[in-house]
Amino acid sequence: MKKFLTILTTSSAVFLITAGVMLANKNSVENNIYISKQIQRKPHKIEGDKLIEIGYYWDSHDRQVRIMRIPTYC
C-alpha cells in the first residue's frame, strides 16, 4: 500500500508539473486580435469648451488603434 501511494504521488506530481508548464507556454505567446472591420478615423466631439468623445485613428505602422492628440484648449 505504501509503494502504491508513493507511485501515485510521484505520477500526480509529474502530471501537475507538465500540465503547468504546458499552460504557461500556451499563455505566454503574444495574442494578436485581428479585426476584420476597417477602422475609420473618428474626430473628437467637442461641445462648447467640453470634450464629449475622444477621437481615434488606425496606426498602420504599429497595427493598433491610437487616441488622437487631445487639444489643450479644451
C-alpha positions in Angstrom: 0.0 0.0 0.0 2.9 2.4 0.8 4.5 1.6 -2.5 1.3 2.3 -4.4 0.9 5.7 -2.6 4.4 6.6 -3.5 3.8 5.8 -7.2 0.5 7.7 -7.2 2.0 10.7 -5.6 5.0 10.8 -8.0 2.9 10.4 -11.1 0.5 13.1 -9.8 3.3 15.5 -9.2 4.8 14.8 -12.7 1.4 15.3 -14.3 0.8 18.6 -12.5 4.3 20.0 -13.3 3.9 19.0 -17.0 0.4 20.5 -17.2 1.6 23.7 -15.6 4.5 24.1 -18.0 2.2 23.5 -21.0 -0.3 26.0 -19.8 2.4 28.6 -19.1 3.9 28.2 -22.6 0.5 28.4 -24.2 -0.5 31.6 -22.5 2.9 33.3 -22.9 2.6 33.5 -26.7 1.6 37.0 -27.9 -2.1 37.1 -28.6 -2.9 39.0 -31.8 -6.5 40.0 -32.2 -7.4 40.6 -35.8 -10.3 42.9 -36.6 -12.0 42.4 -39.9 -13.8 45.7 -39.8 -12.0 48.6 -41.4 -11.4 51.2 -38.7 -12.3 54.7 -39.8 -10.7 57.9 -38.3 -13.1 59.4 -35.7 -12.5 63.1 -34.8 -13.0 64.5 -31.2 -16.5 65.6 -30.4 -16.3 69.0 -28.7 -19.4 70.9 -27.4 -18.5 74.4 -26.2 -15.4 74.0 -24.1 -16.0 70.3 -23.2 -14.5 67.3 -24.8 -17.5 64.9 -25.1 -16.0 62.0 -27.1 -12.4 61.2 -27.7 -11.3 60.6 -31.3 -9.1 57.8 -32.5 -7.4 56.6 -35.7 -5.7 53.4 -37.0 -1.9 53.4 -36.9 -1.0 51.0 -39.7 2.7 51.1 -38.8 2.2 49.8 -35.3 -1.1 48.0 -36.2 -3.1 49.4 -33.4 -5.8 52.0 -32.7 -4.4 55.2 -31.3 -6.1 58.1 -29.5 -5.9 61.4 -31.3 -4.0 64.2 -29.7 -6.2 66.0 -27.2 -6.2 69.7 -27.8 -5.0 71.9 -24.9 -7.7 74.5 -25.3 -10.4 72.1 -24.0 
